[in-house]
Amino acid sequence: MVSDTTDRFNEEKATYAVKGEGAPDIDAGIAAIRNVLKTLPVRPGVYRMLDARGDVLYVGKARALKNRVSNYTQVSRLPKRLTRMVAQTRGMTIVTTNTEAEALLLEAQLIKRFRPPYNVLLRDDKSFPFILLREDHKFPRAQLHRGARRAKGQYFGPFAGAGAVRKTLTSLQKLFLLRSCTDSFFSNRTRPCLLYQIKRCSAPCVDRISVEDYAELVDDATAFLSGKSTQVQKRLSGQMAAAAEAMDFEQAAMLRDRLKALTFIQGTQAINAEGVDDADVFALACKSGQMGIQAFFIRGGQNWGHRAFFPTHTAEVPEDDVLASIIMQFYEEVPPPRLILTDRVLPEAELIAEALAEKAERKVVLKVPQRGEQRRLLAQATRNAEEALDRRLAEGATQTKLLREVGELFELEGPPNRIEIYDNSHIMGTNMVGAMVVAGPEGFRNGQYRKFNIKRPETAPGDDFAMMREVLERRFARLEREDPDRKSGEWPDLLLIDGGKGQVSAVFKTMEEMGVHDVPVVGISKGPDRNAGREHFHLPDGRESMLPMNSPVLFYLQRLRDEAHRFAIGAHRTKRAAAFTSSPLDDVPGIGPARKKALLMHFGTAKAVKGAGLEDLQRAPGVSATMARAIYDHFHPSG
């Protein structure tokens, strides 16, 4: 057995040699683990494997830390993936917990935070949207919400995406006439807006509805979002009948339209899951070494959308373990429902249910249904998982072919695994921003996009060459500092620059001055009359090329260029919008939002504050003599 392990590890060394990397030392890894074992307790907890630089390689949990970690010293029993991890390990971090359920929750939290290369990872890093009904206003607003749930109100979700939220918000406007405007817009209205005219708002901003009647609409909306739409339907029917009997036909017609909209929405949101109130459904498909997971979100018997996940780092990991890990990571940021349906019995299912119940502060049930509506719903999720994986494999094959042709077109060593595309945006040299987007075999890597605020004083306004030089110097200086050995996969295989011969020449010179000689640079510029489809591709040695107008590679490169352009313009607009709302008072040390507001209320404008005398500043409410002197000295440094 020891001989087999040695042979296997020699293969690993050979792999590193081919890549030009230093071979890992498995003896050093085992020694590091044994050193930690000396002080490990036999109690629940979470451990982190660390490499020589202190980066997290793996996060695991254990019922008994000492017993679990000792397994890593018996490399002959480990799969190839974990053998390689042990060889890279040079240290460990240990956190003990009171229970194994706590350890499981902490493990999911740390995986989400550190994204270690040897853990199964939920690749989708987008937060899930919710609908928030605010409770801090007498006329509550229904709005889309992401992130931490700090605002006071009722949260409904998760929804699969922002599109599903917007459809539901539109439904709430049609059915319950709830306002969707911001508080500042609301407080400054003097007459109803267009939404009132098209019967999508009750215009509480101008008192077209009382607080009590609006509260009744909010109650109906809450019941609808909680799955009690039948109650709402009965109430609307009763109100319509009463209005008709009172010969208030206009009111009866409005209620009839709301009833019609409610019936339509019930039909579009129903997922034919009788007996399923609040539940999430997970099914896993595996094909050609890749895995796909389909999740359905059902709340109050309504379909709130579905999403496909394609986890990474799943090689040599059993399918059941992959699904269990993804479920725990998923509920790290999403509150679990009372019922979770899965297409297989998960390892440690009772422990997972206990951990999720502890997080939700109520009972959570994991179930593999065998018959009835729940089983039919699960079969639907399984079919969707298989179809989503088939589509991804087909897209991946196409993407692989495109990248291979890109590599051949630009004479790269092979298909690029990481393409970085750069662009700049500004208006007459103001609010200058550089942008980088990243693409690879799986498509755009949105989580790795970066924007660069141009801030060097030597970068002249509007100088595109100098802007690009600053962006690239900052980008590659950081790469050299954080990953000098190029092991992280963050180094690009190709730089695509939005620009022509001059831009490429300037970029190439910048890269050479930084000592980066092995990253290919290509420029893409519009052709004659800036016609799309007539793009020229520029290489640093002066060569140019064009592709046929119907070339798939051309379409792909155009898409990369356009995405960088879109991201750069978006970053520029955000910066410009922030500049519009900035004030000279923002630069005064010690001036926060409250004091800034008080000064503006007292003096009227920031210009008046700037020109005020010391005595005038001291008379302003909330401004001490010391603060008045600080404000005066800031605007009058010579005085």
C-alpha positions in Angstrom: 0.0 0.0 0.0 2.9 2.4 0.8 4.4 1.6 -2.5 1.2 2.5 -4.3 1.0 5.8 -2.5 4.6 6.6 -3.4 4.0 5.8 -7.1 0.9 8.0 -7.1 2.7 10.9 -5.5 5.6 10.6 -8.0 2.9 11.1 -10.7 1.9 14.3 -8.8 5.5 15.5 -8.8 5.8 14.9 -12.5 2.6 17.0 -13.1 4.2 19.9 -11.2 7.4 19.5 -13.2 5.5 19.8 -16.4 3.8 23.0 -15.2 7.1 24.4 -14.1 6.1 24.5 -10.4 8.0 23.3 -7.4 6.9 19.8 -6.3 5.1 19.6 -3.0 6.7 17.8 -0.1 4.3 15.2 1.4 6.5 14.4 4.3 6.5 18.1 5.3 2.7 18.2 5.0 2.3 15.1 7.3 4.8 16.6 9.8 2.8 19.8 10.0 -0.4 17.9 10.6 1.2 15.7 13.3 2.5 18.8 15.0 -1.0 20.1 15.3 -2.3 16.7 16.5 -0.3 16.9 19.6 -2.6 19.5 21.1 -5.9 18.7 19.4 -8.9 17.8 21.7 -11.4 15.1 21.1 -14.4 17.4 20.7 -16.4 19.0 17.8 -14.9 21.8 15.8 -13.7 23.1 12.4 -10.2 22.9 11.0 -8.5 24.8 8.2 -5.5 23.4 6.2 -3.1 26.2 5.3 -0.3 26.3 2.7 3.2 27.8 3.0 1.8 31.4 2.4 -1.0 30.9 4.9 -3.8 30.6 2.3 -6.6 28.3 3.1 -6.5 25.0 1.2 -9.4 23.2 2.8 -12.1 23.7 5.5 -13.5 20.7 7.3 -15.6 19.9 10.4 -15.4 17.0 12.8 -17.4 15.5 15.6 -14.0 14.7 17.2 -11.2 16.9 15.9 -8.3 14.7 16.9 -9.7 11.6 15.3 -10.7 13.3 12.1 -7.4 15.2 11.5 -5.3 12.1 12.3 -6.8 10.5 9.2 -4.9 12.9 7.0 -1.6 11.4 8.2 -2.6 8.0 6.7 -2.1 9.2 3.1 -2.4 5.6 1.7 -6.1 5.7 2.5 -6.7 9.2 1.0 -8.0 9.9 -2.5 -5.6 11.6 -4.9 -7.1 15.0 -4.4 -6.6 15.0 -0.6 -3.1 13.5 -1.0 -2.1 16.5 -3.0 -3.7 18.8 -0.4 -1.7 17.2 2.4 1.5 17.7 0.4 0.8 21.4 0.2 -0.2 21.8 3.9 2.2 23.6 6.1 -0.1 24.6 9.0 -3.6 24.4 10.4 -6.1 26.6 12.2 -8.4 25.0 14.7 -11.7 26.3 16.1 -13.6 24.2 18.7 -17.4 24.4 19.0 -20.0 23.2 21.5 -21.8 20.8 19.1 -21.3 19.2 15.8 -24.2 21.2 14.4 -22.4 24.4 15.3 -19.3 23.0 13.5 -21.3 22.3 10.4 -22.7 25.9 10.3 -19.2 27.4 10.9 -17.7 25.1 8.2 -20.3 26.5 5.6 -19.5 30.0 6.7 -15.8 29.6 6.3 -16.1 27.9 2.9 -18.2 30.8 1.7 -15.6 33.3 3.1 -12.3 31.7 2.0 -13.4 29.6 -1.1 -10.7 27.0 -0.6 -9.5 25.1 -3.7 -10.1 21.6 -2.2 -13.6 22.2 -1.0 -16.7 21.7 -3.2 -17.8 25.3 -4.0 -21.1 26.9 -4.8 -19.9 28.9 -7.8 -22.9 31.2 -8.0 -21.8 34.1 -5.8 -24.8 36.3 -6.5 -27.0 37.1 -3.4 -30.6 36.1 -3.6 -33.2 38.8 -3.8 -36.1 39.2 -1.5 -39.2 41.4 -1.4 -39.2 43.8 1.5 -42.4 45.4 2.9 -41.1 48.2 5.0 -42.6 48.9 8.4 -40.9 52.2 9.2 -43.3 54.3 7.3 -47.1 54.9 7.7 -47.4 54.1 4.0 -45.1 51.0 3.6 -43.2 50.5 0.3 -42.8 47.2 -1.5 -39.2 46.9 -2.8 -36.5 44.5 -4.0 -33.9 43.8 -1.4 -30.5 42.1 -1.4 -27.9 41.7 1.3 -28.1 42.0 5.0 -31.7 42.3 6.4 -31.3 45.2 8.7 -34.2 47.3 7.6 -37.4 47.0 9.7 -40.1 45.1 7.8 -41.3 41.8 6.5 -39.0 39.9 4.1 -40.4 37.4 1.5 -38.1 35.1 -0.4 -35.7 34.0 -1.6 -36.6 34.5 -5.3 -34.5 32.8 -8.0 -33.6 36.2 -9.5 -34.4 39.9 -9.8 -36.7 39.2 -12.7 -39.0 37.1 -10.6 -39.0 39.8 -7.9 -39.9 42.5 -10.4 -42.7 40.5 -11.9 -44.1 40.0 -8.4 -43.7 43.7 -7.5 -45.6 44.5 -10.7 -48.3 42.1 -9.6 -48.4 43.8 -6.2 -48.9 47.2 -7.9 -51.7 45.9 -10.1 -53.5 44.0 -7.3 -52.9 46.1 -4.2 -51.9 49.5 -5.5 -48.8 49.7 -3.1 -46.4 52.5 -3.7 -43.0 51.7 -5.2 -41.3 55.1 -5.0 -38.5 56.1 -2.6 -39.3 58.1 0.6 -37.7 61.2 -0.8 -39.7 61.0 -4.0 -42.8 60.3 -1.9 -42.3 63.3 0.4 -41.9 65.8 -2.5 -45.0 64.9 -4.6 -47.7 67.5 -5.0 -49.8 65.6 -7.4 -50.2 61.9 -8.4 -47.6 60.3 -10.7 -48.3 58.3 -13.8 -48.6 55.0 -11.8 -51.8 56.4 -10.2 -53.2 57.3 -13.6 -52.7 53.7 -14.9 -54.1 52.3 -11.7 -50.9 50.8 -10.3 -50.7 53.0 -7.2 -53.2 54.4 -4.7 -51.3 57.8 -4.5 -50.9 57.9 -0.7 -48.3 60.7 -1.4 -51.1 63.2 -2.0 -53.7 61.7 0.4 -55.8 59.9 -2.2 -56.1 57.0 0.3 -56.3 57.0 4.1 -53.7 55.4 6.4 -56.3 52.8 7.5 -57.4 51.8 3.9 -53.7 51.6 2.8 -53.0 49.4 5.8 -55.8 47.1 4.6 -54.1 46.9 1.2 -50.8 46.0 2.9 -52.5 43.2 4.9 -53.9 41.8 1.6 -50.4 42.0 0.0 -48.9 40.2 3.0 -51.5 37.5 2.8 -50.9 37.1 -0.9 -47.1 36.8 -0.5 -47.7 34.3 2.4 -49.7 32.0 0.1 -53.2 33.0 1.3 -54.3 34.4 -2.0 -57.6 32.5 -1.7 -58.5 34.7 1.3 -57.7 37.8 -0.7 -59.8 36.5 -3.6 -62.8 36.0 -1.3 -62.4 39.4 0.2 -62.2 41.1 -3.2 -65.2 39.1 -4.4 -67.3 40.3 -1.4 -66.2 43.9 -1.9 -67.1 43.7 -5.6 -70.5 42.3 -4.9 -71.1 45.0 -2.3 -70.0 47.8 -4.7 -72.3 46.4 -7.4 -75.2 46.3 -5.0 -74.6 49.8 -4.0 -74.5 50.7 -7.7 -70.9 51.9 -7.4 -70.1 50.4 -10.8 -66.8 52.2 -11.2 -65.5 50.7 -7.9 -67.0 47.3 -8.9 -65.2 47.4 -12.2 -61.9 48.2 -10.5 -62.3 45.3 -8.1 -63.3 43.1 -11.0 -60.0 44.0 -12.8 -58.0 43.2 -9.6 -59.7 39.9 -9.3 -58.9 39.1 -12.9 -55.3 40.0 -12.4 -55.2 37.9 -9.2 -56.6 34.8 -11.0 -54.1 35.2 -13.8 -51.1 35.5 -11.4 -52.3 32.5 -9.5 -52.2 30.5 -12.7 -48.8 31.7 -13.8 -47.2 31.2 -10.3 -48.8 27.8 -9.5 -46.4 24.9 -9.9 -49.0 22.2 -9.3 -47.6 21.3 -6.0 -50.7 20.6 -3.9 -49.9 20.1 -0.2 -46.5 21.9 -0.6 -46.6 25.2 1.3 -43.0 26.4 2.0 -40.3 24.2 0.5 -37.1 24.2 -1.4 -36.4 21.3 -3.9 -32.9 20.1 -4.8 -32.0 17.6 -7.5 -28.5 16.7 -8.8 -27.5 15.5 -12.2 -24.1 14.2 -13.2 -22.7 13.6 -16.7 -19.2 13.7 -18.3 -17.6 14.4 -15.0 -19.6 17.5 -14.4 -22.5 18.1 -11.9 -25.5 20.3 -12.1 -28.0 21.1 -9.3 -31.5 22.4 -9.8 -33.3 24.3 -7.0 -37.0 25.2 -6.9 -38.2 27.8 -4.5 -41.8 27.4 -3.3 -43.4 29.8 -0.8 -47.0 29.8 0.2 -47.7 27.3 -2.6 -46.4 29.7 -5.2 -43.5 29.3 -7.6 -40.8 31.9 -6.8 -38.5 30.7 -9.5 -35.7 28.2 -9.9 -32.0 28.3 -10.4 -29.3 25.9 -11.6 -26.0 25.6 -9.9 -22.8 24.1 -11.3 -20.4 23.4 -8.3 -16.7 23.4 -8.7 -14.0 21.2 -7.3 -16.2 18.1 -7.4 -13.6 15.6 -8.8 -13.4 12.4 -6.7 -16.2 13.7 -4.4 -19.3 11.5 -4.1 -22.5 13.0 -5.5 -24.2 12.8 -2.1 -21.4 14.7 -0.4 -21.5 17.4 -3.2 -25.2 18.0 -2.7 -24.9 18.1 1.1 -22.1 20.7 0.9 -23.9 22.9 -1.6 -27.1 22.9 0.5 -25.2 24.0 3.6 -23.4 26.8 1.6 -26.7 27.8 0.0 -28.4 28.3 3.4 -25.4 30.3 4.7 -27.1 33.5 3.4 -30.7 32.3 2.8 -33.1 31.4 5.6 -34.1 27.7 5.3 -37.8 26.8 4.8 -39.6 24.3 7.0 -39.3 21.5 4.3 -36.3 20.7 2.1 -36.9 18.0 -0.6 -33.9 16.2 -2.0 -33.5 13.5 -4.7 -31.3 11.3 -2.4 -30.6 10.6 1.2 -27.9 13.0 2.2 -24.9 11.9 4.4 -25.5 13.1 8.0 -29.0 14.2 7.0 -30.1 14.4 10.7 -27.1 16.6 11.5 -27.9 18.9 8.6 -31.5 19.2 9.7 -30.4 20.0 13.2 -27.9 22.7 12.1 -30.4 24.3 9.8 -33.1 24.2 12.5 -30.6 26.0 14.9 -30.0 28.6 12.2 -33.7 29.1 11.5 -34.8 28.8 15.2 -37.5 26.4 14.3 -37.8 22.8 13.0 -36.5 22.0 9.5 -37.2 18.7 7.8 -35.1 17.0 5.1 -37.1 14.6 3.1 -36.8 12.3 0.1 -40.4 11.9 -1.1 -41.4 8.5 -2.4 -44.9 9.2 -3.8 -47.6 11.8 -4.4 -47.2 15.5 -5.4 -43.9 16.0 -3.6 -42.4 13.1 -5.6 -43.8 14.5 -8.8 -42.3 17.9 -8.0 -39.0 16.3 -7.3 -39.1 14.5 -10.6 -39.7 17.8 -12.3 -36.6 19.3 -10.6 -34.5 16.2 -11.6 -35.6 16.6 -15.2 -34.7 20.3 -15.1 -31.3 19.5 -13.6 -30.5 17.1 -16.4 -31.6 19.5 -19.1 -29.6 22.4 -17.5 -26.5 20.2 -17.4 -27.0 19.1 -21.0 -27.2 22.8 -22.1 -24.1 23.7 -20.1 -22.1 20.8 -21.6 -23.2 21.9 -25.1 -22.3 25.5 -24.4 -19.0 24.3 -22.9 -18.1 22.4 -26.0 -18.8 25.5 -28.1 -16.8 27.7 -25.8 -13.9 25.3 -25.8 -13.9 25.3 -29.6 -14.0 29.2 -29.6 -11.1 29.4 -27.2 -9.1 27.0 -29.2 -9.6 29.1 -32.3 -8.7 32.3 -30.3 -5.5 30.6 -29.3 -4.7 29.7 -32.9 -5.6 33.1 -34.2 -3.3 35.0 -31.8 -0.6 32.2 -31.8 -0.9 31.4 -28.1 0.5 28.3 -26.5 -2.9 26.8 -26.2 -6.6 27.8 -25.5 -6.6 30.7 -23.0 -8.1 29.9 -19.6 -8.3 33.5 -18.5 -8.8 36.5 -20.8 -8.7 40.0 -19.3 -10.3 42.7 -21.3 -9.6 46.4 -20.5 -11.3 49.6 -21.4 -11.4 53.2 -20.2 -14.3 55.7 -19.8 -14.5 59.4 -19.2 -16.1 62.6 -20.5 -13.7 65.4 -21.5 -11.2 63.9 -19.0 -13.6 64.0 -16.0 -14.5 61.1 -13.7 -11.9 58.9 -15.3 -12.4 55.1 -14.8 -10.5 52.1 -16.0 -12.3 48.7 -16.2 -11.3 45.1 -16.4 -13.6 42.2 -17.2 -12.6 38.5 -17.1 -13.7 35.6 -19.3 -12.8 31.9 -19.4 -14.1 28.5 -20.5 -17.2 28.9 -18.3 -18.0 32.4 -19.7 -17.7 35.8 -18.0 -16.4 35.7 -14.4 -18.4 38.6 -13.0 -17.1 38.2 -9.5 -13.6 39.0 -10.8 -14.4 42.2 -12.6 -12.5 45.2 -11.4 -12.8 49.0 -11.8 -9.9 51.4 -11.3 -10.5 55.0 -10.3 -7.8 57.0 -12.1 -6.1 59.0 -9.3 -2.4 59.6 -10.1 -1.7 63.3 -10.5 0.6 62.7 -13.4 -2.2 61.1 -15.4 -3.4 63.9 -17.6 -7.2 64.3 -17.9 -8.4 62.5 -21.1 -5.0 60.8 -21.8 -6.2 57.3 -22.7 -2.6 56.0 -23.0 -1.7 57.2 -19.5 -5.0 55.9 -18.1 -4.3 52.4 -19.5 -0.7 52.6 -18.2 -1.9 53.4 -14.7 -4.5 50.6 -14.7 -2.1 47.9 -15.9 0.7 49.0 -13.6 -1.6 48.8 -10.6 -3.1 45.5 -11.8 0.2 43.7 -12.4 2.0 45.2 -9.4 -0.6 43.6 -7.3 -0.3 40.3 -9.1 3.4 40.3 -8.6 3.0 41.1 -5.0 0.3 38.5 -4.2 1.1 35.7 -6.6 4.7 35.9 -7.7 4.8 32.1 -8.5 1.7 32.3 -10.6 -0.1 29.4 -8.9 -3.5 31.1 -8.2 -4.8 31.1 -11.8 -5.2 34.9 -11.5 -2.5 35.6 -14.2 -4.1 36.2 -17.6 -3.3 34.1 -20.7 -4.4 37.0 -23.0 -4.9 40.7 -22.6 -7.5 42.1 -25.0 -7.3 45.9 -25.2 -10.1 48.1 -26.7 -7.9 50.2 -29.0 -5.7 50.3 -32.0 -2.0 50.2 -32.9 -1.0 53.1 -30.6 -2.9 51.7 -27.6 -1.3 48.3 -28.1 2.1 49.7 -28.4 1.7 51.7 -25.2 0.4 48.7 -23.3 3.2 46.5 -24.6 5.8 49.0 -23.5 4.2 49.3 -20.1 4.3 45.5 -19.7 7.9 45.3 -20.8 8.9 48.0 -18.3 7.3 46.0 -15.5 9.1 42.9 -16.5 6.0 41.0 -17.7 7.2 39.5 -21.0 5.0 36.4 -21.3 1.4 37.8 -21.4 0.2 38.2 -25.0 -1.4 41.6 -25.8 -4.0 42.1 -28.6 -5.9 45.3 -29.5 -9.3 45.3 -31.1 -10.4 48.4 -33.0 -13.3 49.3 -35.2 -12.7 49.2 -38.9 -13.5 51.9 -41.5 -16.3 54.2 -40.4 -16.3 52.4 -37.1 -18.4 49.6 -38.5 -19.0 46.6 -36.3 -17.9 43.5 -38.2 -14.9 45.2 -39.8 -12.8 45.1 -36.6 -9.0 45.0 -36.9 -6.9 43.0 -34.5 -3.5 44.5 -33.7 -0.4 42.6 -32.3 2.5 44.3 -30.6 4.8 43.5 -33.6 2.7 45.6 -35.9 0.8 42.9 -37.6 -2.9 43.4 -38.2 -5.6 40.9 -39.1 -9.3 40.8 -39.8 -11.9 38.0 -39.6 -14.9 37.2 -41.9 -18.0 39.1 -40.9 -19.8 35.9 -40.1 -17.0 34.3 -38.1 -18.1 32.9 -34.7 -14.7 33.9 -33.3 -15.3 37.5 -34.4 -18.7 37.5 -32.6 -17.1 36.1 -29.5 -14.3 38.7 -29.4 -16.9 41.5 -30.1 -18.9 40.2 -27.1 -15.8 40.4 -24.9 -15.0 43.9 -26.1 -18.6 45.1 -25.6 -18.8 43.7 -22.1 -15.7 45.6 -21.1 -17.2 48.7 -22.7 -20.5 48.2 -20.8 -18.8 47.7 -17.5 -16.5 50.8 -18.0 -19.4 53.0 -18.9 -21.4 51.8 -15.9 -18.5 52.5 -13.5 -18.0 55.9 -15.0 -21.7 56.8 -14.7 -21.7 55.6 -11.0 -18.7 57.9 -10.3 -20.3 60.8 -12.1 -23.5 60.4 -10.2 -21.6 60.4 -6.9 -19.8 63.5 -8.0 -23.1 65.3 -8.6 -24.1 64.8 -5.0 -20.7 65.6 -3.5 -20.1 68.7 -1.5 -17.1 70.7 -0.4 -18.1 69.9 3.1 -17.3 66.2 2.5 -13.6 67.0 2.6 -13.7 68.7 6.0 -12.3 66.4 8.7 -14.9 65.6 11.4 -17.9 66.6 9.3 -20.4 63.7 9.2 -23.8 63.5 7.5 -25.7 65.0 10.5 -23.5 68.0 11.0 -23.3 68.5 7.2 -27.1 68.6 7.1 -27.2 71.1 10.0 -24.8 73.4 8.3 -26.6 73.3 5.0 -29.9 74.0 6.8 -28.4 77.0 8.6 -26.5 78.6 5.8 -28.5 77.3 2.8 -25.6 76.2 0.5 -22.1 74.8 0.8 -20.8 77.9 -0.8 -22.3 80.0 2.0 -20.6 77.8 4.6 -17.3 78.2 2.7 -17.6 81.9 2.8 -18.9 82.2 6.4 -16.8 84.0 9.0 -15.6 82.3 12.2 -18.3 83.9 14.4 -21.0 82.9 11.9 -19.9 79.3 12.0 -19.9 79.3 15.8 -23.5 80.4 15.8 -24.6 77.4 13.7 -26.5 74.8 15.7 -24.5 71.8 16.7 -21.1 73.4 15.9 -18.7 73.9 18.8 -16.0 76.5 18.8 -13.4 73.9 18.1 -15.3 72.5 15.1 -16.0 76.1 13.8 -12.3 76.8 13.9 -11.6 73.5 12.0 -14.1 74.4 9.3 -12.9 77.9 9.0 -9.2 76.8 8.8 -10.1 74.2 6.2 -11.5 76.8 3.8 -9.1 79.6 4.8 -5.7 77.9 5.2 -3.8 81.1 5.0 -6.0 82.9 7.6 
